[in-house]
Amino acid sequence: MLSNGSRAIPALPAISVRNLKVKLDANEPIVLIDVRQPEEFKSGHVAGARSLPLPTLATRLDELKKDAAIYCICLSGGRSSSACDLLQRQGFTNVTNVVGGMGAWQQAGLPSKRG
């Protein structure tokens, strides 16, 4: 607890796109949410990612389990960082930001799915 009575938010865990790919290839039980706008998602996303745009995330929290391993991705890491912060403040215990987002994913030559 902080002196004002609120709980401290832990530092935001982060993962590189290459380490995320390793987890996906190993079929680790993770939930990958893409917080970009639907048109951005359709233009190319990580296979298996769920589209939950940041502006609607707060109203769709019931679609996620509080103890699930949740990884957030966007275009460059800014919106996904905000999504992770929101999730942590709502009691989600295992959230991770994908550093560099889809820009880093594509720059690394990793496969994207369209549609």
N, C-alpha and C positions, 0 to 999 in steps of 0.2 A: 504494500500500500504506500502511496505517496502521502506527504503531509496534508494534502487537501482531501484525503479520503478516497481518491480514485486509484484504480489499479494501474501499475506501470505496464505499458505495452512492450513486450519483448522485441529485441532487435529483429528486423525482417530477414529471415533466411533467404538466400538467393542460390540459383543454380545456373550454370552455363548451358547453352543450347546443346553442346556435345554431351554433357553429363545427363541432360534430359533425354536425349536420344538413346543413351545406354539404358536408362530406366525403362523407356518405352519398348526397346528391343527385348529386354528381359521380362516383359509383361508384368512389371511391378504394378501393384494395385493402387494406381494414382488416378486422380480426377484432374484433367487438364482443361481449364476454362480459358477461352479466348474472349477477352473483354472489349475487342474492337467492335465497330459498327457492323451490321450484317453484310453490307456490300464489301467491306474490307475482308471479312471472313470468307465470303464466297470467292474472292479473287485469289485466295491461296491461304491454307491453314495446315497445321500439323494434323495428320490423320489421327482420328480418335478424339480430337478436341471438341468440347461443347461450346457453342456460341452463347455467351451470357454477357451482352454489352454492358459496359460499366454504368451507363445511366439507368439501367433497369435492374442491376444486380441487387440492390437493397430490397427490392420488392420480390425477389425470387430466391431468397436465402433458404426457404423451406425445401428447395430442390437439392440442397447439399447437406451432407452429414457433417455434424460439428467436429467429429474426430477423424474424418477422411483426410488422406494426404492430398491436398489441393495445391495445384501449381497454376499460377496465373500468367498469361502471356498476352501481349498486345503488339504494337508495331515496334516500339523501341525500348519499352520498359517503364515508361511513366505511368500510363493508365493501369498497368498490371500492379505496379507498386501501390497505387491508390486502392485498387481492389483488395490487395493483401491486407492493407491497413484497415479497410472497412471490415473485412472478414475477421481479423483479429479482435477488433473492437466489439464484434458481435459474438465473441466467444468461440470462434473456430480456433482449434489448437495446433493445427499442422499445415500452415500455409507457406508457400515458397514462391518467390518472384523469379521469373525467367529473365535473366540479364540479357539486354539487347533485343529481346522479343523476336518477332518474325523477321526483322531486318537482319539480325545476327544469324538466324536460322537459315535464311536464304543465302546470305553471304558465305556461310559455311558449306553451301552446296547440299544441304539436307533436303529430303523430298517434301514437297507440299502437295496437298490435295485441293482441287478446285471444286466449287459448287457447294 
